[in-house]
Amino acid sequence: MWEVATRNLYFAEESQQNSSFLILLKPPFRGGGMHLLLTLGSFCFCLSPDKAFEAWCKKNDIYSSRISCRTTEASIGGRGLFTDHDVREGEVLATIPARLLLTSNDKALWAGEIAAKAKVAEPVIAEWVSTWSGGFSEDVEAMGALGEGARRQVGVKLEKRRKQFEEAKVLYGLERDDWAMYNMIWSRACYLGPQWKNEIGIIPFFDMLNHTPKENVRLSSLGDAMRGFEGALKPADLDEKDMLIIAKEDIAKDSELLTCYLDEGKADSKEDRDELAARRMVVWGF
């Protein structure tokens, strides 16, 4: 039942009685994640957002090697990806099909192009987009924790972003209400590497990873990972643009998988530290 049902998820606003199927409840736009409602006759069970996310990944051919999504105080961000087994350095922990990525080759207004694609995405991508959260919000308490120099730089960076957003509204047909999505895109995007000609994109599953200065995984396309091994056989069911999450070190069971959003190792001066603090706030909201 479960194997069949997970391949037939769809949006619905309410459950129906006396039927046996899975429903994906669409949360509010700024909500916390997918919920799965399983109705079996007159009985109703609601799966957690974590299990719903795992089901979405499985349905869409995201292979993960015994990795689970967990909402827990053990996570740096409160919710993240954890390994269910001991991992060895170099192990491929997940593969993400290229067809699921939202990408842009617009170097100046990339966030606008991705926002426009997200708004008209096919239903399977729209399910994922509906779970997005995070990014910059004008949190008074968080802003108050910054020093004066960092707050000043936040203002400069925000002014630049707002100007870019206004340009993107004209070029990509965005609306005023897309500002929240625009900021979330900034917080979730990354460079995709040479195989993608250094396009910028958002990668499902990988975008669940939290930040640490010392990451324990790395991201690579299959094509980039195989550079220097051109004579080797690649898996027949993978494309060279498919993305891989690879262990950078041995990782113990039940550890969180973490990536580094921003290299902070060269912040030697107060001005450098202020700039990094402002960038963290404007891009990731912390």
Backbone bond lengths (Angstrom), bond angles and torsions (degrees), N, CA, C in turn:
res aa  C-N    CA-C-N  psi(-1)  N-CA   C-N-CA  omega(-1)  CA-C   N-CA-C  phi
1 M - - - 1.471 - - 1.518 110.68 -
2 W 1.345 115.67 -47.96 1.470 118.47 -176.63 1.523 111.89 -65.29
3 E 1.336 116.50 -42.38 1.460 119.72 -177.80 1.528 110.51 -61.18
4 V 1.308 117.88 -38.51 1.463 121.57 -179.65 1.519 110.39 -74.48
5 A 1.333 115.90 -45.60 1.460 119.85 -172.85 1.512 112.89 -65.65
6 T 1.337 117.87 -34.56 1.458 118.98 -177.34 1.516 112.27 -67.39
7 R 1.306 117.79 -11.62 1.462 119.77 177.82 1.527 111.75 -96.44
8 N 1.315 116.49 7.58 1.462 119.59 -178.23 1.528 111.35 -132.95
9 L 1.327 116.28 47.37 1.453 120.91 179.44 1.518 109.49 -85.85
10 Y 1.334 115.68 148.34 1.457 117.95 176.90 1.518 108.18 -159.22
11 F 1.330 116.66 164.82 1.449 121.27 178.84 1.526 110.64 -72.47
12 A 1.323 114.87 144.57 1.462 120.22 172.22 1.515 107.56 -156.96
13 E 1.300 117.00 149.47 1.454 121.45 -178.07 1.527 111.79 -93.13
14 E 1.322 117.28 -21.87 1.459 119.11 -179.76 1.520 109.16 -153.02
15 S 1.340 115.94 159.01 1.455 119.82 -179.49 1.518 110.71 -81.87
16 Q 1.316 115.79 162.30 1.450 121.34 174.48 1.527 108.48 -116.71
17 Q 1.309 116.40 145.46 1.449 120.84 -177.07 1.534 111.33 -82.48
18 N 1.337 114.78 157.41 1.463 122.98 171.29 1.522 113.62 55.83
19 S 1.320 116.07 42.59 1.461 119.59 174.70 1.521 108.25 -143.06
20 S 1.325 116.45 165.34 1.458 120.98 -176.47 1.513 109.50 -126.02
21 F 1.321 116.81 98.38 1.458 121.10 179.16 1.516 109.22 -162.89
22 L 1.309 115.10 169.89 1.460 121.04 177.47 1.508 109.82 -102.21
23 I 1.314 117.33 138.95 1.459 122.47 178.04 1.520 108.27 -123.30
24 L 1.293 117.03 134.32 1.459 121.45 173.35 1.515 108.25 -96.25
25 L 1.314 116.74 112.01 1.455 120.87 -179.75 1.519 109.54 -79.75
26 K 1.309 116.98 126.71 1.459 121.59 -179.62 1.523 108.97 -81.97
27 P 1.363 118.18 117.74 1.453 120.20 -178.87 1.517 110.92 -79.76
28 P 1.338 118.03 169.39 1.461 119.36 171.31 1.518 109.84 -55.94
29 F 1.328 116.95 153.41 1.464 120.66 -173.56 1.520 113.09 -52.43
30 R 1.354 116.62 -40.84 1.453 119.59 -178.10 1.528 111.00 -95.51
31 G 1.334 116.49 20.81 1.449 120.72 -176.73 1.510 112.98 -76.19
32 G 1.339 114.63 -176.66 1.446 119.65 -170.11 1.507 116.63 -95.50
33 G 1.318 120.67 -3.71 1.447 118.64 177.00 1.511 113.09 150.46
34 M 1.328 114.49 177.72 1.449 120.88 179.40 1.532 109.58 -70.81
35 H 1.316 116.64 151.90 1.453 122.17 168.57 1.530 106.96 -129.28
36 L 1.312 116.21 137.30 1.459 119.88 175.96 1.518 109.10 -106.45
37 L 1.309 116.12 130.69 1.451 121.93 177.16 1.516 108.19 -111.95
38 L 1.311 117.06 116.60 1.458 122.17 179.92 1.518 108.44 -103.27
39 T 1.332 117.23 116.82 1.454 120.31 179.55 1.521 109.08 -109.31
40 L 1.314 115.79 124.69 1.455 121.99 179.81 1.524 107.12 -127.09
41 G 1.316 116.06 98.95 1.450 119.16 -174.74 1.513 109.94 63.37
42 S 1.318 116.89 -124.90 1.460 120.63 179.84 1.513 112.46 -93.57
43 F 1.361 117.50 3.25 1.450 120.89 179.84 1.521 110.23 -97.09
44 C 1.319 116.51 146.44 1.470 120.82 -176.31 1.520 109.38 -135.64
45 F 1.339 117.31 129.35 1.452 121.81 -179.98 1.536 107.83 -127.03
46 C 1.307 117.74 135.63 1.463 121.46 179.05 1.518 109.59 -109.69
47 L 1.316 116.95 119.80 1.454 121.20 177.36 1.521 109.26 -81.29
48 S 1.310 116.13 149.67 1.461 121.26 -178.95 1.518 110.51 -68.36
49 P 1.347 117.86 160.38 1.462 120.12 174.54 1.526 112.63 -56.03
50 D 1.333 117.21 -33.61 1.465 120.21 -179.96 1.525 110.92 -64.98
51 K 1.334 116.49 -47.34 1.467 119.99 179.92 1.527 110.85 -68.70
52 A 1.324 116.82 -34.45 1.459 120.18 177.00 1.522 110.92 -64.06
53 F 1.344 116.45 -40.65 1.465 120.35 178.10 1.525 110.38 -64.14
54 E 1.329 117.35 -43.45 1.456 120.56 179.01 1.533 110.90 -61.91
55 A 1.347 116.35 -38.81 1.465 119.91 177.91 1.521 111.02 -65.22
56 W 1.343 116.95 -40.30 1.467 120.74 178.11 1.526 110.05 -61.81
57 C 1.326 117.32 -42.97 1.466 120.97 179.16 1.527 111.04 -61.67
58 K 1.309 115.82 -45.69 1.469 119.68 -179.11 1.517 110.87 -62.89
59 K 1.328 116.02 -42.74 1.464 120.59 -179.14 1.525 111.41 -61.61
60 N 1.333 116.28 -31.48 1.465 120.65 -174.24 1.521 113.66 -105.16
61 D 1.333 115.27 23.50 1.475 121.95 170.25 1.520 113.81 66.62
62 I 1.326 117.43 27.18 1.465 120.19 168.42 1.520 106.53 -84.37
63 Y 1.317 115.74 110.43 1.457 120.14 -179.95 1.519 108.87 -88.38
64 S 1.312 117.31 128.08 1.460 120.87 174.80 1.518 109.05 -130.89
65 S 1.310 115.03 133.57 1.455 121.59 -176.03 1.521 110.29 -83.18
66 R 1.317 115.86 86.42 1.466 122.51 177.84 1.528 111.81 52.82
67 I 1.332 115.05 51.92 1.456 122.74 176.14 1.528 107.89 -112.24
68 S 1.306 117.67 134.72 1.456 120.81 179.78 1.518 110.84 -122.27
69 C 1.333 114.83 149.14 1.458 121.84 174.51 1.530 107.39 -91.41
70 R 1.332 116.65 129.03 1.466 120.14 -176.01 1.521 110.89 -134.14
71 T 1.319 114.76 135.60 1.459 121.36 169.12 1.523 106.24 -98.99
72 T 1.320 116.67 111.20 1.457 120.91 -171.01 1.518 110.88 -160.16
73 E 1.316 116.44 152.83 1.461 121.06 176.08 1.522 111.26 -67.38
74 A 1.320 117.35 -16.03 1.464 120.75 177.97 1.528 112.29 -73.05
75 S 1.339 117.04 -14.95 1.462 121.66 179.56 1.520 110.50 -83.95
76 I 1.320 116.47 139.63 1.459 121.57 178.09 1.529 110.80 -56.79
77 G 1.328 116.36 -39.06 1.462 120.68 -178.24 1.515 114.16 -103.03
78 G 1.336 117.58 6.60 1.454 120.22 -177.75 1.517 113.59 91.03
79 R 1.332 116.15 -23.14 1.459 122.52 177.31 1.517 108.05 -151.34
80 G 1.319 117.25 133.65 1.456 119.13 -178.24 1.512 111.62 -167.58
81 L 1.335 115.66 -170.59 1.453 122.51 -179.58 1.528 109.45 -104.08
82 F 1.334 115.70 134.24 1.458 121.90 -177.63 1.525 109.60 -127.62
83 T 1.327 115.35 149.07 1.454 119.45 177.67 1.521 109.51 -89.01
84 D 1.325 115.43 138.14 1.459 121.74 179.55 1.529 112.12 -95.89
85 H 1.325 117.28 9.72 1.462 120.83 179.72 1.521 109.09 -153.59
86 D 1.313 116.96 166.59 1.459 121.03 174.68 1.522 109.03 -71.27
87 V 1.327 115.75 130.56 1.464 122.17 -174.98 1.526 110.00 -109.37
88 R 1.314 116.06 140.77 1.462 120.76 176.32 1.528 109.93 -101.07
89 E 1.312 116.24 146.14 1.467 121.49 177.20 1.530 110.37 -51.94
90 G 1.333 115.94 134.33 1.457 121.07 179.14 1.515 114.41 91.67
91 E 1.329 117.65 -8.40 1.469 120.64 -179.39 1.533 110.16 -69.14
92 V 1.320 116.36 134.47 1.458 121.08 174.02 1.520 107.89 -79.93
93 L 1.326 115.95 114.29 1.457 121.39 -173.93 1.525 112.67 -90.51
94 A 1.319 116.51 -25.16 1.463 119.48 -179.30 1.518 109.84 -159.13
95 T 1.333 115.57 148.90 1.463 121.90 170.31 1.525 107.78 -124.94
96 I 1.343 115.51 134.18 1.469 121.68 -176.88 1.522 108.49 -121.08
97 P 1.329 118.39 120.31 1.473 120.62 -178.76 1.529 112.02 -60.45
98 A 1.318 115.92 138.91 1.469 121.21 -179.54 1.525 112.06 -59.68
99 R 1.323 117.38 -29.85 1.468 120.95 -176.72 1.525 112.63 -65.02
100 L 1.338 117.66 -16.85 1.461 120.21 -178.15 1.529 113.26 -89.47
101 L 1.320 117.34 -12.12 1.463 120.19 -176.08 1.525 111.49 -75.75
102 L 1.326 115.99 146.91 1.467 122.40 168.48 1.528 106.56 -104.28
103 T 1.330 117.35 119.26 1.459 120.70 -169.79 1.528 112.05 -130.34
104 S 1.331 114.42 165.75 1.467 121.19 176.56 1.516 109.62 -149.20
105 N 1.335 115.83 141.68 1.467 120.66 170.91 1.525 111.14 -111.46
106 D 1.342 116.17 14.12 1.466 121.64 175.50 1.527 107.46 -85.46
107 K 1.320 117.10 102.99 1.463 121.00 -173.23 1.524 112.59 -65.11
108 A 1.311 117.98 -28.52 1.466 120.67 -176.46 1.525 112.59 -90.80
109 L 1.335 116.69 -43.83 1.462 120.44 -173.29 1.532 110.68 -121.19
110 W 1.322 115.79 43.02 1.459 120.82 -175.94 1.532 112.64 -60.74
111 A 1.335 116.92 -38.14 1.468 119.21 -178.94 1.526 110.92 -65.21
112 G 1.331 116.59 -34.53 1.452 120.44 177.18 1.515 112.18 -66.30
113 E 1.337 116.89 -42.41 1.461 120.08 179.12 1.525 110.81 -64.63
114 I 1.336 117.63 -42.53 1.461 120.47 179.02 1.526 110.34 -64.99
115 A 1.334 117.09 -40.38 1.471 120.54 178.21 1.527 110.76 -60.04
116 A 1.338 115.60 -43.30 1.465 119.60 179.81 1.528 110.73 -63.42
117 K 1.333 117.53 -40.68 1.463 120.86 178.52 1.530 110.97 -66.62
118 A 1.324 116.19 -38.95 1.465 120.49 -178.97 1.524 111.31 -64.06
119 K 1.323 116.36 -35.20 1.470 120.46 -177.18 1.529 112.90 -69.24
120 V 1.319 116.93 -27.54 1.469 119.99 -177.72 1.526 111.40 -116.07
121 A 1.327 116.63 19.87 1.465 120.80 -176.08 1.521 111.11 -66.11
122 E 1.325 115.30 153.51 1.454 120.70 175.74 1.533 109.08 -62.11
123 P 1.330 117.55 158.54 1.465 120.72 -173.06 1.519 115.18 -52.24
124 V 1.328 117.40 -38.94 1.460 118.52 -177.65 1.529 111.56 -63.78
125 I 1.342 117.32 -36.54 1.461 120.82 176.86 1.527 110.37 -75.99
126 A 1.327 116.35 -36.37 1.465 120.30 178.83 1.526 111.29 -60.71
127 E 1.326 117.67 -33.50 1.464 120.64 176.48 1.524 110.51 -58.75
128 W 1.323 114.98 -45.73 1.464 120.55 -179.98 1.525 110.36 -67.76
129 V 1.322 118.08 -46.44 1.465 121.69 -178.31 1.526 110.95 -58.43
130 S 1.330 116.84 -35.50 1.469 120.37 -177.24 1.521 112.65 -64.78
131 T 1.335 117.34 -16.09 1.468 120.57 -178.90 1.526 112.77 -93.87
132 W 1.326 117.83 -5.51 1.468 119.74 -176.45 1.525 111.58 -61.53
133 S 1.313 114.86 146.28 1.458 121.62 173.32 1.520 107.28 -152.76
134 G 1.328 116.73 -179.72 1.459 120.07 176.93 1.511 113.12 89.40
135 G 1.316 115.12 -165.26 1.450 120.69 -176.30 1.512 111.66 85.32
136 F 1.309 116.37 -176.79 1.458 121.16 -176.09 1.520 111.34 -71.55
137 S 1.316 115.25 134.94 1.459 122.29 168.01 1.522 105.61 -140.84
138 E 1.297 116.04 148.21 1.463 119.11 -173.82 1.527 110.20 -77.25
139 D 1.338 114.36 67.33 1.451 123.40 -179.77 1.530 108.86 -76.29
140 V 1.308 116.06 111.68 1.468 120.78 -175.48 1.521 111.20 -61.65
141 E 1.334 116.76 -41.50 1.464 120.15 -178.62 1.520 111.24 -65.17
142 A 1.336 116.53 -45.03 1.460 120.29 179.91 1.521 110.83 -64.90
143 M 1.317 117.16 -42.74 1.464 120.57 178.43 1.521 111.23 -63.25
144 G 1.342 116.44 -35.83 1.455 120.33 -179.16 1.513 113.23 -66.22
145 A 1.340 116.97 -22.02 1.456 120.71 179.67 1.523 112.21 -77.56
146 L 1.328 116.98 -12.87 1.467 120.92 179.57 1.523 110.42 -82.81
147 G 1.313 115.51 152.55 1.453 120.37 173.91 1.516 110.89 -73.44
148 E 1.323 115.89 168.66 1.463 120.24 -177.16 1.521 111.99 -60.11
149 G 1.332 116.16 -41.90 1.462 119.58 -179.26 1.518 112.10 -63.74
150 A 1.332 116.19 -41.21 1.463 120.13 -179.96 1.526 110.59 -68.12
151 R 1.342 117.23 -39.91 1.469 119.52 179.01 1.526 110.79 -63.31
152 R 1.333 116.41 -36.81 1.460 119.99 178.42 1.531 109.92 -63.97
153 Q 1.322 116.65 -41.41 1.466 119.67 179.93 1.531 111.70 -70.57
154 V 1.334 116.90 -31.54 1.461 119.72 174.04 1.527 109.44 -58.41
155 G 1.334 115.79 -44.29 1.464 119.99 178.96 1.513 112.25 -60.18
156 V 1.329 117.01 -41.62 1.469 121.21 179.60 1.527 110.64 -64.59
157 K 1.331 115.89 -45.69 1.468 120.22 -178.37 1.531 111.36 -66.30
158 L 1.320 116.31 -39.37 1.465 119.32 178.95 1.519 112.11 -65.75
159 E 1.324 116.18 -39.58 1.467 119.76 178.38 1.527 110.17 -61.08
160 K 1.337 116.31 -41.62 1.465 120.30 178.42 1.527 110.47 -64.43
161 R 1.338 116.93 -42.29 1.459 119.33 -179.28 1.524 111.60 -65.91
162 R 1.320 116.50 -39.82 1.468 118.95 179.72 1.520 111.52 -63.34
163 K 1.329 117.02 -37.05 1.466 120.31 176.55 1.530 110.31 -64.93
164 Q 1.341 116.61 -41.49 1.461 119.86 177.43 1.532 111.11 -63.98
165 F 1.331 116.07 -38.58 1.461 120.29 178.91 1.522 110.72 -63.21
166 E 1.323 117.28 -40.97 1.461 120.22 178.41 1.528 110.53 -62.99
167 E 1.333 116.97 -39.51 1.467 120.18 176.46 1.529 110.70 -65.19
168 A 1.340 116.12 -41.43 1.462 120.54 -179.50 1.522 111.19 -65.89
169 K 1.329 117.63 -33.38 1.456 120.55 177.57 1.517 110.52 -59.42
170 V 1.319 116.16 -40.72 1.465 120.67 -179.12 1.528 110.80 -73.21
171 L 1.348 116.36 -46.55 1.456 120.51 -173.56 1.528 112.74 -73.97
172 Y 1.338 116.62 -38.89 1.466 120.18 -173.21 1.529 113.95 -112.95
173 G 1.323 116.72 6.72 1.456 119.53 175.26 1.515 114.89 71.69
174 L 1.327 117.00 28.88 1.460 119.95 177.80 1.526 110.19 -75.74
175 E 1.332 115.29 163.88 1.446 121.87 179.48 1.525 109.80 -119.73
176 R 1.310 114.79 167.34 1.468 120.14 -178.67 1.529 111.58 -55.62
177 D 1.336 116.79 -38.82 1.461 121.05 -177.43 1.527 113.17 -70.32
178 D 1.323 117.99 -6.76 1.466 121.42 179.45 1.527 112.48 -84.06
179 W 1.320 118.02 0.33 1.465 121.78 -177.82 1.535 111.02 -59.32
180 A 1.333 118.36 -41.88 1.473 120.85 -179.67 1.524 110.37 -63.81
181 M 1.339 117.28 -44.71 1.457 120.07 177.55 1.530 110.70 -62.50
182 Y 1.315 116.28 -40.99 1.463 121.82 179.64 1.523 110.36 -56.09
183 N 1.328 116.92 -43.86 1.460 120.82 179.13 1.519 112.00 -69.28
184 M 1.324 117.63 -37.56 1.461 120.19 177.27 1.520 110.83 -63.52
185 I 1.318 116.85 -37.39 1.461 120.60 179.24 1.523 110.55 -62.44
186 W 1.316 117.19 -41.14 1.465 120.38 176.54 1.522 111.15 -57.68
187 S 1.328 116.94 -37.61 1.466 120.50 -175.49 1.521 112.95 -78.53
188 R 1.324 118.71 -17.03 1.456 121.38 -172.74 1.529 113.88 -110.43
189 A 1.324 117.73 -11.50 1.465 121.05 -172.96 1.526 112.32 -84.66
190 C 1.330 115.03 158.29 1.468 120.69 176.20 1.528 108.75 -153.98
191 Y 1.340 115.99 165.62 1.461 120.30 174.66 1.528 108.95 -75.47
192 L 1.326 116.09 142.49 1.459 121.26 -172.56 1.518 113.83 -98.71
193 G 1.335 117.81 -7.01 1.453 120.29 174.69 1.517 114.45 96.16
194 P 1.342 116.15 173.25 1.475 121.72 -175.03 1.523 114.76 -57.49
195 Q 1.326 118.36 -36.74 1.463 120.19 -178.51 1.528 110.89 -59.69
196 W 1.329 115.23 -29.81 1.470 121.84 178.61 1.534 110.89 -97.56
197 K 1.325 117.38 11.87 1.468 122.48 -177.18 1.531 110.66 56.17
198 N 1.358 113.78 37.93 1.464 122.51 176.89 1.524 113.68 57.10
199 E 1.324 116.21 31.54 1.461 119.20 171.08 1.529 109.17 -64.06
200 I 1.327 115.81 161.93 1.455 122.06 175.78 1.526 107.49 -104.47
201 G 1.326 116.70 141.28 1.455 118.46 -178.48 1.513 113.02 -158.80
202 I 1.325 115.02 170.97 1.455 122.43 174.84 1.522 107.35 -114.27
203 I 1.323 116.30 132.72 1.456 122.41 -171.65 1.523 109.46 -117.73
204 P 1.328 118.02 114.69 1.457 118.12 177.27 1.523 111.11 -59.92
205 F 1.296 116.50 149.90 1.460 125.98 -175.92 1.530 110.09 79.09
206 F 1.326 117.71 -56.78 1.468 119.52 177.57 1.526 110.65 -61.67
207 D 1.335 117.61 -32.22 1.462 119.57 -177.43 1.535 112.44 -72.63
208 M 1.339 117.00 -0.68 1.458 121.06 174.42 1.527 112.26 -88.04
209 L 1.324 117.73 -9.20 1.464 120.45 -176.39 1.525 110.99 -74.39
210 N 1.323 115.66 137.35 1.457 121.85 176.24 1.522 111.28 -89.30
211 H 1.335 114.83 168.92 1.466 122.72 -172.76 1.520 112.45 -93.65
212 T 1.316 114.36 141.78 1.460 122.61 167.32 1.518 107.65 -151.35
213 P 1.341 118.56 147.54 1.468 119.15 177.54 1.531 112.40 -62.83
214 K 1.342 117.28 -28.18 1.461 121.24 -179.85 1.529 109.10 -113.65
215 E 1.310 115.98 90.31 1.464 120.87 -175.88 1.522 111.25 -73.03
216 N 1.324 116.14 154.57 1.466 119.95 177.13 1.523 112.67 -113.81
217 V 1.346 117.12 1.26 1.465 121.11 174.55 1.528 109.19 -134.89
218 R 1.323 115.47 162.82 1.458 120.71 174.70 1.522 108.94 -133.13
219 L 1.315 114.93 160.12 1.460 122.52 -179.46 1.519 109.71 -110.02
220 S 1.318 116.66 139.34 1.465 120.87 176.64 1.517 108.86 -156.77
221 S 1.327 115.76 147.37 1.464 118.45 167.22 1.527 107.70 -74.62
222 L 1.329 116.60 160.20 1.461 119.70 177.08 1.520 110.16 -61.33
223 G 1.347 116.91 -42.15 1.465 120.07 -179.21 1.515 112.38 -60.95
224 D 1.340 117.35 -42.08 1.460 120.06 178.76 1.518 111.48 -69.15
225 A 1.325 117.22 -36.82 1.465 120.57 179.99 1.524 111.63 -65.63
226 M 1.345 116.88 -27.15 1.462 120.95 -176.42 1.522 113.22 -94.69
227 R 1.323 117.79 1.66 1.469 119.48 178.92 1.533 109.50 -60.44
228 G 1.309 116.27 131.45 1.459 120.90 -174.96 1.519 112.33 93.01
229 F 1.336 116.32 -10.54 1.469 120.97 178.56 1.525 109.25 -125.33
230 E 1.352 115.53 40.49 1.458 120.06 -173.20 1.521 112.94 -59.91
231 G 1.339 117.62 -25.19 1.458 120.08 -179.68 1.510 113.57 -81.14
232 A 1.323 116.28 -10.33 1.458 119.73 -177.35 1.526 110.46 -76.84
233 L 1.315 114.93 155.28 1.466 119.96 178.23 1.524 109.25 -84.65
234 K 1.317 116.51 129.64 1.464 119.78 175.70 1.522 108.77 -92.26
235 P 1.332 117.38 154.82 1.470 119.37 177.71 1.523 110.79 -54.38
236 A 1.319 116.29 133.87 1.461 121.02 -173.21 1.518 112.91 -64.24
237 D 1.336 117.10 -26.63 1.460 119.26 -175.42 1.529 112.79 -95.22
238 L 1.332 118.17 9.61 1.464 121.11 -179.19 1.524 110.75 -115.39
239 D 1.324 115.60 144.53 1.460 123.15 175.99 1.519 108.68 -97.08
240 E 1.313 116.95 154.22 1.466 119.57 -178.36 1.521 113.05 -65.27
241 K 1.350 117.83 -17.79 1.459 120.91 177.16 1.534 112.69 -93.52
242 D 1.314 117.46 -5.02 1.455 119.20 174.88 1.531 108.96 -62.50
243 M 1.322 116.30 145.27 1.459 121.24 -175.16 1.529 111.28 -99.04
244 L 1.321 115.36 143.66 1.459 122.67 179.79 1.526 109.66 -118.70
245 I 1.325 116.34 142.81 1.464 122.15 167.70 1.518 106.19 -108.55
246 I 1.328 116.17 121.54 1.463 122.31 -170.49 1.525 109.26 -122.54
247 A 1.329 116.69 137.00 1.467 121.32 178.71 1.526 110.16 -69.54
248 K 1.335 117.25 129.65 1.465 121.86 177.36 1.524 111.60 -88.09
249 E 1.320 116.72 -12.38 1.455 121.65 -177.39 1.519 108.45 -157.72
250 D 1.325 116.88 171.85 1.460 119.98 171.67 1.529 108.28 -65.40
251 I 1.316 116.94 135.80 1.465 122.00 -177.60 1.527 108.18 -128.23
252 A 1.322 115.66 127.27 1.463 120.00 -177.60 1.523 111.22 -74.96
253 K 1.317 115.46 151.74 1.459 122.03 176.16 1.528 110.82 -52.93
254 D 1.315 116.17 141.62 1.470 124.65 179.15 1.528 113.63 70.87
255 S 1.330 117.00 16.22 1.471 120.94 174.69 1.525 109.51 -89.68
256 E 1.340 115.97 150.44 1.459 120.39 177.55 1.528 109.82 -80.68
257 L 1.326 115.82 139.54 1.460 121.28 174.07 1.521 107.91 -83.68
258 L 1.338 116.10 129.59 1.460 120.63 -171.51 1.521 110.86 -134.58
259 T 1.324 115.28 147.47 1.453 121.37 176.43 1.523 108.94 -127.70
260 C 1.312 116.65 165.31 1.459 121.38 -179.58 1.522 109.21 -103.34
261 Y 1.326 116.70 115.43 1.460 120.76 179.21 1.527 111.93 -73.81
262 L 1.340 115.76 -33.58 1.460 119.65 -168.56 1.517 109.49 -151.86
263 D 1.323 117.38 126.08 1.463 122.57 177.07 1.529 109.19 -75.79
264 E 1.313 116.32 113.80 1.457 120.83 -177.60 1.528 112.11 -105.07
265 G 1.313 116.82 14.04 1.458 120.27 -173.39 1.516 115.55 -73.93
266 K 1.334 118.98 -14.20 1.459 120.86 -175.07 1.521 112.88 -109.56
267 A 1.334 116.91 20.14 1.469 120.33 -179.78 1.527 109.61 -85.85
268 D 1.332 115.79 78.32 1.465 120.51 -174.83 1.520 112.89 -84.59
269 S 1.308 117.97 -34.70 1.462 121.61 -175.97 1.519 110.70 -103.51
270 K 1.333 116.80 165.41 1.458 121.11 177.57 1.517 110.51 -62.01
271 E 1.333 116.81 -38.11 1.465 120.54 179.00 1.530 110.38 -62.70
272 D 1.336 116.06 -40.99 1.465 119.74 177.97 1.523 110.98 -64.12
273 R 1.327 116.29 -42.88 1.466 119.89 -179.73 1.524 111.05 -66.26
274 D 1.319 116.88 -38.39 1.467 120.36 176.58 1.522 110.77 -63.35
275 E 1.331 115.96 -41.16 1.469 119.95 -178.95 1.522 110.38 -64.59
276 L 1.338 117.05 -42.47 1.459 120.46 179.19 1.525 111.32 -65.72
277 A 1.329 116.78 -41.76 1.466 120.57 178.93 1.523 110.34 -62.96
278 A 1.326 116.68 -41.17 1.463 120.51 178.69 1.526 110.79 -66.26
279 R 1.313 117.09 -40.17 1.470 120.34 179.70 1.520 110.85 -65.74
280 R 1.335 117.15 -43.32 1.467 119.86 177.19 1.523 111.16 -57.56
281 M 1.334 115.73 -43.53 1.461 120.29 -177.46 1.526 111.45 -66.65
282 V 1.321 116.82 -46.68 1.459 120.71 -174.97 1.531 112.08 -72.52
283 V 1.338 116.86 -35.23 1.465 119.19 -177.22 1.524 111.53 -87.46
284 W 1.329 117.35 -47.50 1.467 119.78 -172.00 1.535 113.91 -112.19
285 G 1.305 117.34 -10.04 1.454 119.39 175.59 1.509 115.56 79.72
286 F 1.353 116.14 20.66 1.471 117.82 176.01 1.517 110.50 -138.75
